[in-house]
Every structure is written in structure tokens, then in C-alpha cells.
């Protein structure tokens, strides 16, 4: 079971890395198209700004999963204090895990369930009724990045608990 959790985390990391690179490329291309259309043709397409913005949202949230997996996320006080002894490191890891769970669990819950209960009042259900003005697509396709990234971070946390060393080399072996 331990190997399954870690290998699933590694494979998801590889997929998310590729999707994040794709989202950055989409963002870059749409911004370039907008700049060229605006300054060369004086007529930028209306959709480029929204595509770039939504690609940036996906890039940021997928990037959060990548940095969490590789432990390159912000670690409080790591640069100020020396490396703690092993027993304190375990306590620090427990506190960090508790902080991650304290943030992630309510986000995941409220993505699906509303404040007064029920799936119809959850964040994704509310977003499914909205449409992106210039693109004409349901906003849920953009908003689903939030629970997807939080669930992936939760899986990466499980992999840490299972003994994942979180080295980038592990994920690179899958390439």
C-alpha cells in the first residue's frame, strides 16, 4: 500500500508538471497574440485576456502541488533556525502536517458542500451556473483547479507520511 501511494504521488507529480508547463505555454502564447494584435493590428481579440488569466490560475495551483511534492514550498523559520534534532524534526513535521490539513480539508469540503450543507450550495455547484463572458464556457472548468490541486497536495502529504523522500530525482525517473 505504501508503494502504491508513493508511486501514485510520483505519477501525479509528473502529470501535473506537464500540465503546468502546458498552461504556462498557453498563457505566454495568448499574451503574445494579444500584444501583437493590439500594437500591430490595433484590434486585440477579446478572448486572449481571459485565456491568459485562466491559464495563470491553473499554472499557480498546479505549481503549488509541484512545490509541495518537491518540498520547495515555503517552510517557516527554516532559514532562521538551525536544523532541529531528529526528535524535534518529527514534531516539526507533525505540526506542518497539521497546518496543511487545517488549510486543505475545509477548502476541499467547501468546494463540494455549501455552508448550510448540500451539494447544490458548494463552490463548484455555484460556479457551474456561471459562464465565462468572452469564452462562453462554464466557470466550473476554471474553478475545478482549486479542489484538484488541494486533493493532489493531500495525496502528496499521504506520500510523505508513507516515507516519500520527495526528491526530484524520484519524479524524474518517470520521464
ChimeraX commands (.cxc) that place a marker at each C-alpha (Angstrom):
marker #1 position 0.00,0.00,0.00 radius 0.5
marker #1 position 2.86,2.32,0.87 radius 0.5
marker #1 position 4.47,1.81,-2.55 radius 0.5
marker #1 position 1.12,2.44,-4.27 radius 0.5
marker #1 position 0.64,5.78,-2.51 radius 0.5
marker #1 position 4.18,6.96,-3.28 radius 0.5
marker #1 position 4.10,5.81,-6.91 radius 0.5
marker #1 position 0.69,7.43,-7.42 radius 0.5
marker #1 position 2.06,10.65,-5.95 radius 0.5
marker #1 position 5.10,10.47,-8.25 radius 0.5
marker #1 position 2.99,9.86,-11.35 radius 0.5
marker #1 position 0.58,12.66,-10.47 radius 0.5
marker #1 position 3.58,14.93,-9.97 radius 0.5
marker #1 position 4.81,14.11,-13.47 radius 0.5
marker #1 position 1.38,14.74,-14.99 radius 0.5
marker #1 position 0.88,17.99,-13.09 radius 0.5
marker #1 position 4.32,19.20,-14.11 radius 0.5
marker #1 position 3.46,18.64,-17.77 radius 0.5
marker #1 position 0.07,20.32,-17.37 radius 0.5
marker #1 position 1.66,23.29,-15.60 radius 0.5
marker #1 position 4.20,23.70,-18.41 radius 0.5
marker #1 position 1.36,23.49,-20.94 radius 0.5
marker #1 position -0.62,26.13,-19.02 radius 0.5
marker #1 position 2.42,28.45,-18.94 radius 0.5
marker #1 position 2.82,27.99,-22.69 radius 0.5
marker #1 position -0.86,28.74,-23.28 radius 0.5
marker #1 position -0.57,31.84,-21.13 radius 0.5
marker #1 position 2.56,33.00,-22.97 radius 0.5
marker #1 position 1.10,32.42,-26.45 radius 0.5
marker #1 position -2.17,34.20,-25.68 radius 0.5
marker #1 position -0.35,37.19,-24.20 radius 0.5
marker #1 position 1.92,37.38,-27.26 radius 0.5
marker #1 position -1.13,37.17,-29.55 radius 0.5
marker #1 position -2.79,39.93,-27.57 radius 0.5
marker #1 position 0.29,42.18,-27.70 radius 0.5
marker #1 position 0.81,41.68,-31.43 radius 0.5
marker #1 position -2.89,42.15,-32.18 radius 0.5
marker #1 position -3.06,45.27,-30.04 radius 0.5
marker #1 position 0.07,47.08,-31.17 radius 0.5
marker #1 position 0.39,45.83,-34.74 radius 0.5
marker #1 position -3.23,45.49,-35.80 radius 0.5
marker #1 position -4.89,47.77,-33.20 radius 0.5
marker #1 position -7.52,45.11,-32.66 radius 0.5
marker #1 position -6.86,42.58,-29.89 radius 0.5
marker #1 position -9.17,39.58,-29.65 radius 0.5
marker #1 position -11.45,39.74,-26.63 radius 0.5
marker #1 position -10.75,36.16,-25.55 radius 0.5
marker #1 position -6.97,36.39,-25.09 radius 0.5
marker #1 position -7.06,38.16,-21.73 radius 0.5
marker #1 position -9.42,35.58,-20.21 radius 0.5
marker #1 position -7.50,32.61,-21.59 radius 0.5
marker #1 position -4.25,34.03,-20.19 radius 0.5
marker #1 position -5.88,34.71,-16.82 radius 0.5
marker #1 position -7.38,31.22,-16.53 radius 0.5
marker #1 position -4.12,29.61,-17.64 radius 0.5
marker #1 position -2.38,31.62,-14.92 radius 0.5
marker #1 position -4.85,30.30,-12.32 radius 0.5
marker #1 position -4.22,26.71,-13.39 radius 0.5
marker #1 position -0.45,27.32,-13.51 radius 0.5
marker #1 position -0.40,28.73,-10.00 radius 0.5
marker #1 position -2.47,25.96,-8.45 radius 0.5
marker #1 position -0.64,23.19,-10.29 radius 0.5
marker #1 position 2.63,24.86,-9.33 radius 0.5
marker #1 position 1.55,24.67,-5.69 radius 0.5
marker #1 position 1.23,20.89,-6.00 radius 0.5
marker #1 position 4.67,20.70,-7.62 radius 0.5
marker #1 position 6.37,22.76,-4.94 radius 0.5
marker #1 position 4.67,20.80,-2.16 radius 0.5
marker #1 position 5.77,17.48,-3.63 radius 0.5
marker #1 position 9.40,18.57,-4.00 radius 0.5
marker #1 position 9.36,20.32,-0.62 radius 0.5
marker #1 position 10.32,23.58,-2.24 radius 0.5
marker #1 position 7.29,25.24,-0.68 radius 0.5
marker #1 position 7.83,27.96,1.86 radius 0.5
marker #1 position 8.97,26.49,5.14 radius 0.5
marker #1 position 8.54,28.79,8.09 radius 0.5
marker #1 position 11.67,29.67,10.01 radius 0.5
marker #1 position 13.89,27.19,8.16 radius 0.5
marker #1 position 16.37,29.90,7.19 radius 0.5
marker #1 position 16.40,31.42,10.70 radius 0.5
marker #1 position 16.92,28.38,12.90 radius 0.5
marker #1 position 19.43,25.52,12.58 radius 0.5
marker #1 position 18.32,22.01,11.64 radius 0.5
marker #1 position 16.49,20.57,14.69 radius 0.5
marker #1 position 17.46,17.27,16.29 radius 0.5
marker #1 position 15.66,14.20,14.96 radius 0.5
marker #1 position 13.01,14.14,17.69 radius 0.5
marker #1 position 12.16,17.79,17.10 radius 0.5
marker #1 position 12.14,17.24,13.35 radius 0.5
marker #1 position 9.36,14.69,13.83 radius 0.5
marker #1 position 7.43,17.23,15.90 radius 0.5
marker #1 position 8.02,19.90,13.25 radius 0.5
marker #1 position 6.75,17.52,10.55 radius 0.5
marker #1 position 3.66,16.77,12.62 radius 0.5
marker #1 position 2.96,20.48,13.08 radius 0.5
marker #1 position 3.48,21.10,9.37 radius 0.5
marker #1 position 1.11,18.24,8.51 radius 0.5
marker #1 position -1.49,19.63,10.89 radius 0.5
marker #1 position -1.18,23.07,9.29 radius 0.5
marker #1 position -1.57,21.60,5.79 radius 0.5
marker #1 position -4.62,19.61,6.85 radius 0.5
marker #1 position -6.12,22.63,8.63 radius 0.5
marker #1 position -5.97,24.57,5.39 radius 0.5
marker #1 position -6.75,21.87,2.82 radius 0.5
marker #1 position -9.61,19.97,4.41 radius 0.5
marker #1 position -12.03,22.94,4.68 radius 0.5
marker #1 position -11.15,24.02,1.13 radius 0.5
marker #1 position -11.93,20.57,-0.24 radius 0.5
marker #1 position -15.10,20.34,1.87 radius 0.5
marker #1 position -16.49,23.70,0.79 radius 0.5
marker #1 position -15.68,23.04,-2.86 radius 0.5
marker #1 position -18.34,20.33,-2.77 radius 0.5
marker #1 position -20.59,21.19,0.21 radius 0.5
marker #1 position -22.09,24.60,0.96 radius 0.5
marker #1 position -22.11,26.45,4.28 radius 0.5
marker #1 position -25.54,25.12,5.18 radius 0.5
marker #1 position -24.90,21.68,3.73 radius 0.5
marker #1 position -25.88,20.19,0.43 radius 0.5
marker #1 position -24.02,19.77,-2.82 radius 0.5
marker #1 position -26.09,22.45,-4.57 radius 0.5
marker #1 position -24.51,25.18,-2.43 radius 0.5
marker #1 position -20.89,24.11,-2.81 radius 0.5
marker #1 position -18.30,26.24,-4.62 radius 0.5
marker #1 position -18.25,24.07,-7.73 radius 0.5
marker #1 position -22.05,23.89,-7.93 radius 0.5
marker #1 position -22.27,27.67,-7.70 radius 0.5
marker #1 position -19.61,28.05,-10.40 radius 0.5
marker #1 position -21.35,25.62,-12.73 radius 0.5
marker #1 position -24.18,28.10,-13.13 radius 0.5
marker #1 position -21.82,30.83,-14.33 radius 0.5
marker #1 position -20.34,31.27,-17.79 radius 0.5
marker #1 position -17.09,32.97,-18.77 radius 0.5
marker #1 position -18.20,36.06,-20.68 radius 0.5
marker #1 position -15.77,36.03,-23.56 radius 0.5
marker #1 position -15.22,32.27,-23.86 radius 0.5
marker #1 position -18.75,31.01,-23.29 radius 0.5
marker #1 position -17.59,28.05,-21.20 radius 0.5
marker #1 position -18.87,27.14,-17.74 radius 0.5
marker #1 position -16.72,28.67,-15.00 radius 0.5
marker #1 position -16.59,25.29,-13.30 radius 0.5
marker #1 position -13.84,24.28,-15.77 radius 0.5
marker #1 position -11.65,27.02,-14.36 radius 0.5
marker #1 position -12.82,26.63,-10.76 radius 0.5
marker #1 position -12.18,22.88,-10.64 radius 0.5
marker #1 position -8.47,23.74,-10.40 radius 0.5
marker #1 position -8.97,24.52,-6.70 radius 0.5
marker #1 position -10.22,21.11,-5.49 radius 0.5
marker #1 position -7.97,19.25,-7.94 radius 0.5
marker #1 position -4.85,20.96,-6.61 radius 0.5
marker #1 position -5.92,20.54,-2.97 radius 0.5
marker #1 position -6.66,16.83,-3.41 radius 0.5
marker #1 position -3.29,16.31,-5.12 radius 0.5
marker #1 position -1.50,18.12,-2.28 radius 0.5
marker #1 position -3.39,15.88,0.16 radius 0.5
marker #1 position -2.18,12.82,-1.74 radius 0.5
marker #1 position 1.39,14.17,-1.67 radius 0.5
marker #1 position 1.02,14.59,2.09 radius 0.5
marker #1 position -0.05,10.95,2.38 radius 0.5
marker #1 position 3.03,10.02,0.35 radius 0.5
marker #1 position 5.21,11.97,2.81 radius 0.5
marker #1 position 3.65,10.03,5.65 radius 0.5
marker #1 position 4.32,6.81,3.74 radius 0.5
marker #1 position 8.02,7.67,3.56 radius 0.5
marker #1 position 8.36,9.55,0.27 radius 0.5
marker #1 position 11.75,11.25,0.25 radius 0.5
marker #1 position 10.28,13.92,-2.07 radius 0.5
marker #1 position 13.40,14.12,-4.15 radius 0.5
marker #1 position 13.01,15.50,-7.62 radius 0.5
marker #1 position 15.04,12.52,-8.85 radius 0.5
marker #1 position 12.17,10.18,-8.00 radius 0.5
marker #1 position 9.82,12.10,-10.24 radius 0.5
marker #1 position 12.47,12.46,-12.95 radius 0.5
marker #1 position 12.87,8.69,-13.15 radius 0.5
marker #1 position 9.35,8.55,-14.54 radius 0.5
marker #1 position 10.32,10.71,-17.56 radius 0.5
marker link #1:1,2 radius 0.2
marker link #1:2,3 radius 0.2
marker link #1:3,4 radius 0.2
marker link #1:4,5 radius 0.2
marker link #1:5,6 radius 0.2
marker link #1:6,7 radius 0.2
marker link #1:7,8 radius 0.2
marker link #1:8,9 radius 0.2
marker link #1:9,10 radius 0.2
marker link #1:10,11 radius 0.2
marker link #1:11,12 radius 0.2
marker link #1:12,13 radius 0.2
marker link #1:13,14 radius 0.2
marker link #1:14,15 radius 0.2
marker link #1:15,16 radius 0.2
marker link #1:16,17 radius 0.2
marker link #1:17,18 radius 0.2
marker link #1:18,19 radius 0.2
marker link #1:19,20 radius 0.2
marker link #1:20,21 radius 0.2
marker link #1:21,22 radius 0.2
marker link #1:22,23 radius 0.2
marker link #1:23,24 radius 0.2
marker link #1:24,25 radius 0.2
marker link #1:25,26 radius 0.2
marker link #1:26,27 radius 0.2
marker link #1:27,28 radius 0.2
marker link #1:28,29 radius 0.2
marker link #1:29,30 radius 0.2
marker link #1:30,31 radius 0.2
marker link #1:31,32 radius 0.2
marker link #1:32,33 radius 0.2
marker link #1:33,34 radius 0.2
marker link #1:34,35 radius 0.2
marker link #1:35,36 radius 0.2
marker link #1:36,37 radius 0.2
marker link #1:37,38 radius 0.2
marker link #1:38,39 radius 0.2
marker link #1:39,40 radius 0.2
marker link #1:40,41 radius 0.2
marker link #1:41,42 radius 0.2
marker link #1:42,43 radius 0.2
marker link #1:43,44 radius 0.2
marker link #1:44,45 radius 0.2
marker link #1:45,46 radius 0.2
marker link #1:46,47 radius 0.2
marker link #1:47,48 radius 0.2
marker link #1:48,49 radius 0.2
marker link #1:49,50 radius 0.2
marker link #1:50,51 radius 0.2
marker link #1:51,52 radius 0.2
marker link #1:52,53 radius 0.2
marker link #1:53,54 radius 0.2
marker link #1:54,55 radius 0.2
marker link #1:55,56 radius 0.2
marker link #1:56,57 radius 0.2
marker link #1:57,58 radius 0.2
marker link #1:58,59 radius 0.2
marker link #1:59,60 radius 0.2
marker link #1:60,61 radius 0.2
marker link #1:61,62 radius 0.2
marker link #1:62,63 radius 0.2
marker link #1:63,64 radius 0.2
marker link #1:64,65 radius 0.2
marker link #1:65,66 radius 0.2
marker link #1:66,67 radius 0.2
marker link #1:67,68 radius 0.2
marker link #1:68,69 radius 0.2
marker link #1:69,70 radius 0.2
marker link #1:70,71 radius 0.2
marker link #1:71,72 radius 0.2
marker link #1:72,73 radius 0.2
marker link #1:73,74 radius 0.2
marker link #1:74,75 radius 0.2
marker link #1:75,76 radius 0.2
marker link #1:76,77 radius 0.2
marker link #1:77,78 radius 0.2
marker link #1:78,79 radius 0.2
marker link #1:79,80 radius 0.2
marker link #1:80,81 radius 0.2
marker link #1:81,82 radius 0.2
marker link #1:82,83 radius 0.2
marker link #1:83,84 radius 0.2
marker link #1:84,85 radius 0.2
marker link #1:85,86 radius 0.2
marker link #1:86,87 radius 0.2
marker link #1:87,88 radius 0.2
marker link #1:88,89 radius 0.2
marker link #1:89,90 radius 0.2
marker link #1:90,91 radius 0.2
marker link #1:91,92 radius 0.2
marker link #1:92,93 radius 0.2
marker link #1:93,94 radius 0.2
marker link #1:94,95 radius 0.2
marker link #1:95,96 radius 0.2
marker link #1:96,97 radius 0.2
marker link #1:97,98 radius 0.2
marker link #1:98,99 radius 0.2
marker link #1:99,100 radius 0.2
marker link #1:100,101 radius 0.2
marker link #1:101,102 radius 0.2
marker link #1:102,103 radius 0.2
marker link #1:103,104 radius 0.2
marker link #1:104,105 radius 0.2
marker link #1:105,106 radius 0.2
marker link #1:106,107 radius 0.2
marker link #1:107,108 radius 0.2
marker link #1:108,109 radius 0.2
marker link #1:109,110 radius 0.2
marker link #1:110,111 radius 0.2
marker link #1:111,112 radius 0.2
marker link #1:112,113 radius 0.2
marker link #1:113,114 radius 0.2
marker link #1:114,115 radius 0.2
marker link #1:115,116 radius 0.2
marker link #1:116,117 radius 0.2
marker link #1:117,118 radius 0.2
marker link #1:118,119 radius 0.2
marker link #1:119,120 radius 0.2
marker link #1:120,121 radius 0.2
marker link #1:121,122 radius 0.2
marker link #1:122,123 radius 0.2
marker link #1:123,124 radius 0.2
marker link #1:124,125 radius 0.2
marker link #1:125,126 radius 0.2
marker link #1:126,127 radius 0.2
marker link #1:127,128 radius 0.2
marker link #1:128,129 radius 0.2
marker link #1:129,130 radius 0.2
marker link #1:130,131 radius 0.2
marker link #1:131,132 radius 0.2
marker link #1:132,133 radius 0.2
marker link #1:133,134 radius 0.2
marker link #1:134,135 radius 0.2
marker link #1:135,136 radius 0.2
marker link #1:136,137 radius 0.2
marker link #1:137,138 radius 0.2
marker link #1:138,139 radius 0.2
marker link #1:139,140 radius 0.2
marker link #1:140,141 radius 0.2
marker link #1:141,142 radius 0.2
marker link #1:142,143 radius 0.2
marker link #1:143,144 radius 0.2
marker link #1:144,145 radius 0.2
marker link #1:145,146 radius 0.2
marker link #1:146,147 radius 0.2
marker link #1:147,148 radius 0.2
marker link #1:148,149 radius 0.2
marker link #1:149,150 radius 0.2
marker link #1:150,151 radius 0.2
marker link #1:151,152 radius 0.2
marker link #1:152,153 radius 0.2
marker link #1:153,154 radius 0.2
marker link #1:154,155 radius 0.2
marker link #1:155,156 radius 0.2
marker link #1:156,157 radius 0.2
marker link #1:157,158 radius 0.2
marker link #1:158,159 radius 0.2
marker link #1:159,160 radius 0.2
marker link #1:160,161 radius 0.2
marker link #1:161,162 radius 0.2
marker link #1:162,163 radius 0.2
marker link #1:163,164 radius 0.2
marker link #1:164,165 radius 0.2
marker link #1:165,166 radius 0.2
marker link #1:166,167 radius 0.2
marker link #1:167,168 radius 0.2
marker link #1:168,169 radius 0.2
marker link #1:169,170 radius 0.2
marker link #1:170,171 radius 0.2
marker link #1:171,172 radius 0.2
marker link #1:172,173 radius 0.2
marker link #1:173,174 radius 0.2
marker link #1:174,175 radius 0.2
view
